[in-house]
């Protein structure tokens, strides 16, 4: 963690311990909520993963959608911390003077945030609830989004004053370094900032460039995209590990595919900013063909069959949203073929999910 960020957190914790921080937010009877949006990655996904991003730089184009990860904190005076995953119907409870026992994956994200922020040092007791608007293994960045929402909720409760870059950086370190979960950096920054963004990754430097699109263009893009759950979860860690290994071994095909994938992010951004949506759809197809060359684990026969069925029904292009292997796919269609594409996807077992884009990043609010 950057020294200045750690110093900021430590300063906030010291003020609370001295009775000068947190104020009314530390009383019981208050409810603190946070939500952060999931994202669709249009191009460049995978180039935000180390060591490629550290050595060659990564570029990613993504946008957040109106599906969220939610966190609720309810302070109490029971002397216990209770973690509740509403998605998995799992509950873990322990005394504030004890360390947390082994917990379920989603609650492990909460444990990582609690430990990194030093909340256990404050001996605060609370109930914490988490849930998301998508199934596990979605490819929409759900785990990273959950970590962002968790940090946002604790930041609002303890009044640490973290900005969006700091929240995203902290979420990345907790998930990737502390918990050892494989992946890149785009998900944390997408969830923290929200909206359409072109992101640049150069080692420790991350630049989030918001894209200004007319509202009617965003509406047109929403109508042109079909988002479908394949019905099969994915194992992103294995896919990402394969990608990393291919890069480290210097496999020419994989490295060239990653370079080209990064270039597609630039070309897709240009098509988006000029309102050339047909070109955008065709570029998605080319980008998907290139992305599959990075690792043979990104696609599989079922995904290829689903993609081909959508193309035959009229989709210009599409791709997996995320590392690959399953989860959600999205397809760009012209308006008069949209229903044909939906029927084809549902015929092959996919579940179409209606969505909209959102320009709001992580949000917090409180209520009695």
N, C-alpha and C positions, 0 to 999 in steps of 0.2 A: 504494500500500500504506500502511496505517496506520503512522505512525512507530514506535509501540511494537512492532508485529509485525516490522518491518524491523530494529529494534534487537535484538530477541530472536534473530533469525536471525544477524545479524552477530556478536553476542556468542558464540553457539555456534560459529561458524566460527573466530573468533579463539582460542577455547579449544582447538579441535582443532589449529590451526596451532602453538600453543604447547606441544602435547603433553599438555594437561590434559583434553581432552574426548574422547569416543568410547570411551576405555578399550579393553576387550577386543573391542568391536564393530569396531574398525579392523583387526584382524588378518585375515590370509587364512585360508581354510579354513572360514569361517563362511558360512551361507546365511541371508539375510534375506528373508522373504516378507510380502506384504500382499495383502489382498483387500478389495474394497468392493462392496456390493450394488447391483444395478440397481433401478429403481423403476417403479411404475405411477402415473401421475398421474390421479386421479379427477376433479378439478375445479379451475378457476382457472388452468390452464396458459395461458401467454401473458401473463398480467397480471404476471408476474415479470420481464418484459423491459423494459429502458429504451427510450424515455423514459416509457412509461406508468407503470411502477412508481415512478419518481422523482416524477412529478407528481400521480398520483392514488392511488398505493398499490396493492400487489398482494396477493392472498390465494390460496393454493394448498393443496389437500388431496392428499396422496400417501402411498404405502406402499412399502417395499422388499420385494423378492422374493428367493428363494434361487437367484438367478443372479448371477454375479459377474464383476468385472474383477480379474485377478490380476497381481501383479508379483513377480519374484524378482531379488534382487541377490546376485551372487557376487563378493566382493572377490578380487583377484589381484595379482600383482606383475609383470605383463607390461609395464606402462607404456602400456597401451591401454584404451580404453573401447569395448566392443562392445554394440550395441543389437540385440536379436533380437525380431522380431514373429512369434510362433508362429502367429498367425491368418493372416498374409499370407505366411509363409515368406520374410521379408525380413531381411537382416542388413547392418548398417553398422558398420564398425570404424575407429577413428582414434586417433592418439596423444594422450595427455593434454595435451601442450603445443600441440596444434592445435585449431582450431575444428571442429565437426562439419560434414561436407559436407551438401548438400541430401539430405533423407531422406523416406521414405514418411510418409504422414499420421499413422499411429498412432505411429511413432517420432518424429515431429515433436512430439508431446505430451511424450515423454520429454525431447527436447532442450530444450523450453521450461521444464520443471521443473528440469533440470540447470543451465541458465543463470540462472534466477531465484533459485535457492537458492545460487548462487555455488559450486557443487561443483567447477567447473573450476578455481577458484582453489586448491583443495586438492591438485591433481595426484594424485588418487586414481585407481587403475585398477580396473575391474570389468567383469563381464558382466551385462547387464540383460535379462531376459526378460519379455514381456508377452503376455497373451491374455485373451479374454473368452468368456463362455458364450452369446453371441448373435451373429447375423450382423450385418454392417455395416448402418448405416441402420435400426436396429431401432426407434428411438423410445423406447427404455427408458433413455435417458440414458447410453449407453455411454462416449462420449468424456469427459464430465465425471467419470464414475465412475472411469475409468482415471487421470485426472489426480489424483483424490483418493487412489487406491491408490499412485500413484507418490510423491506427497508423503509419504504414510504410511510407505512403505518407507524412503525416505531419512531421514525424521524418526527412525524406529526405529534405523537404522544409525548416524546421527551424533548421536543423543540431543539433538535441538534442543528437545524439550519443548513441541511445539505442541499446543494443545487443539483440539477438534473445530470450534469456530467459526473458529479461525485457519486450520485446514487447508482448510475450505470457502471462506473468503474468499480465501485464496491461490490455490486451484484456479480460482476464478472469474476472478481477475485474470490468471492465466497464460493461460487459455483465451480469454477474451473480449478482454482488453486487449493482452497480449503477442503472442498468435498471431492475433488478429483474427477468431476464430471466432464467428459470430453465435449468440445464444441468451440465455437468462435465467439465473436464479440458483438455481432450485429443485433442479436435479440435483445440484449440488455438496453442498448441505446434506443432501439425502436420503441420499446415499452416505456422508457423514461420520457422520451421527447414526443412521440406520437406524430401522425401525419405522414405525408410523402417525403422521404428523405433519400439523399444520395450521400453515402457514408464513405469516408476515406480512412484507411487503417495503415499506419506506418509505425510498426513497433508499438511503443507505449502511447504514441500520438493518435488520437481519434478526432476526426472532424465530422460533424453532422451538418449537412447542408440542406436546409428545408427547401422544398420545391413549391413554388406558388402556381397553382393550377386554377383556372376558372371553375366555379362550382358546377357549371353545366358540363364541363369536360369530365369532372369526377363522376357525375351522374351517368354520363355516357359509358365511362369505363366500368362502373358498377353493373350496368345493364349488359355489357359485353362479356363480362367474366362469369363463368360458372364454377363454383367451388364445390368440390365433392370429396367426401370421406371414402376412402377405398375399402373401409371395413376391416382393415388389417393394420395393427400397430407396427411400429418399426423399431429397429435397434440402432439408433443413431451412433452410439459409441463405437460399435464395430465398423460402421461405414466410415466414420471420421478417422478412426485409427488406420483403416485401409488407405484412405486418402493421404494421411500424414506419412505413412510408410512408403507409399509410391513416390511421394515428393522427396523424402529423405534418400531413397535409393536412386534418385535422379532418373526415374523412368521417363523417357523423352515424351511419350504419348501423353502421360498424365500431366507433366509440367506444361506442355504446349496447350493442353485442354484447359488448364487453370488460367494460363495467360489469356487465352481466347475468351474464357468465361468472364474474366475481368473486363475485357474489351466490350463484351456484350452489355455489361452494365452501363457503359458510356453510351452505346448506341441506343439502348432502350430508353435511357434518360432523354436523349435528344428527340426520339420519336414522341415521347410523352409530353415534353415541353412545347413541341410544335403542333400537338394535337393530331398527329398522323397515326391514328389508332390501328388502321389496317397494317401498316408497317410494324407497329408495336406487336400485333398478333403474330405476324410472320417471323419477327425476330425471336419471339418466345420459342417458336418451334426450333429455330436454329440453335438457340442457347441450350435447349433441352438435349438436343442431339450431341452437342459439345460436352455438356456436363456429364453425360453418361460415360464419356471416355476417361473421366478422372479416376473412376473406380468401377469395377464390375459388380460391386455390391449396391450401387445407387439405384438400379432398376432390377426388375425380375420379370419372368414371363407374364405374370398376372398384370403388372403395371403396364408392360408393353402392349398387352391385349386391350386393356382399358383405354390407353392412349390412342391406339389405332382405331378403336371403335368410335371414339370422339372425333377423330380426324375424318373418318369416313362419313360421319353424320354432319360434318360441316365446320368443325373447329379449325381455326387457322393455325393455332399453336397452343402450347400449354406446358406445364411442368409440375413436378413434385414441389410442394412448399416445404423446404427443410432439407435435411441431409439426404433423404431418399429412403427407399425400402418399403414405404407404405405411408400411412397417415393421409393428409389431404393433398389433392391435386387440384389445379385450377386450369381452366381452358378459356381461350379467347374465341368468341363466336361473333359472326355478324348477326344482326338482330333477327333476320328472317330464318336463321338456322338454329337459334337458341333452343327452342323447344325440341328440335330433333336431337340435339346434343344431349339435353337432359334425359330424354327417353332412352337414348343409347346407353348412357352411363348407368341409369337405374336398371336397365335390362341386364347389365353385366354385374349387378350387385353393389354398385356404389350408392351412397346416400348424399343427395344434393342438399347443401345448406345455404339458405339465403343469408346475405350479409350486406353491410354497407361499410364505407370507409369512415374513419374518424380522425380528426386532426388533434384530438386531446390525448396527451400522454398520461402518465401516472397522475392520479387525483387522490386527494384525501379530504375527509370531512368528519365532523363529530356530531353526536346527538346524545341527548339524555335518554 
